[in-house]
């Protein structure tokens, strides 16, 4: 299959002053430069930005259907060697509430997912040095044996980086080593790789907020290898903390560049690619980074001057932390408007990424719903459980009827999809999950998941010592 050339660049054009250029962007005939992307993110009126992003979304996905997936987010361990300042989920091995789920518990969770029509698990965890490679391989084999119909979307790039560190596979380079491990996991049942740990790619930001987490180069290389092996992935971005606006655009640009590379190198052989981009704002509760002061609340903060992150950020990611004395000590939190601006910009900038996901989990159902008019085509998951962002104080959860209603009330037909974004069910009849509901108050009063108190050890936790007896018998 021939590779479609990338849209053309027109760097001299001001996208706020030239509607014909924006029409070309909508049509996929023109590509935004980083400078133009930053101009949209910062300066285009919100309604105009949403309109252009919505039109671009309709160009790709049509006017009628918007999607969701039924999956379960399984966090198999919270023990982690990284010490990310934005994370409220991680624990050290000796903490009283550290856990690693048993195989029986993990398989029971998948059984419950299948019972409600689920098609996928998103399985991620902390980077736990106590778990050998065989623990992961045998788990995947058992999932594949018991639930062959379930798509296993698992193990983000930071986990793969630590797999290389923990298991020391053969190879002269990181790329060779991660290829060896990923090949084994794929053969055991891994189907695709989630984009967790993307955060912000710019080194000055990443080194501040992600202590012990992989570099952007390692993250992107991991996904490149997944694409080489024929697996699809997603790319994510967490913003609204210490980063500058230019850092967000740089992050999008790196995603687009590496996507171009994967398409050029692997599409003819059936290779994978980034199928989706999802961005969400940092949630500060219960996190070390959350204790940083909001810009303007510290002594000596001068709001007439740039935010420290903006003073440091460059569009090529080359900013250095010594540019501003308060960099990393001040945050600029992102609310609904900033979230919608960022999502809309991502839809217009990422011309080679199929799907943009709306982050209702962090922003709440109704901002997520508005996101469907700001470039998003997908509402993500009917989430049976979620433990990472909920540890930081965000506990929005929706079941299938509510998610369908949000999509329908936004003016679209809700449709259940799979990981490849193939439509499984288009809910256009009276038997649709939302249209069968007679009393909506019953749904609102029953959240599907509630995070346990922080200090309470989960009842389904197991000791961290892994033995052969804890692994399932091979089929």
Secondary structure, 3 states (H helix, E strand, C coil): CCCCCCCEECCCCCCCCCHHHHHHHHHCCEECCHHHHHHHHHHCCHHHHHHHHHHHHHHHHCCCEEEEEEEEEEECECECCCEECCCCCCECCCCCCCCEECHHHHHHHHHHHHHCCCCEEEEECCCCCCCCHHHHHHHHHHHHHHCCCCEEEECCHHHHHHHHHHHCCCCCCHHHHHHHHHHHHHHHCCCEECCCCCCCCCHHHHHHHEECCCCHHHHHHHHHHHHHCCCCEEEEEEECCCCCHHHHHHHHHHHHHHHHHHHHHHHHHCCCCEEEEEEEECCCCCCCHHHCEECCCCCCCCCCCCCHHHHHCCCCCCCCHHHCCCCCCEECCCCHHHHHHHHHHHHHHCCCCCEEECCHHHHCHHHHHHHCCCCCCEEEEEECCCCHHHHCCCCCCCCHHHHHHHHHHCCCEEEEECCCCCEEEECCCCCCCCCCCCCHHHHHCCCCCCCCCCCCCCCCEECCCCCHHHCCCCC
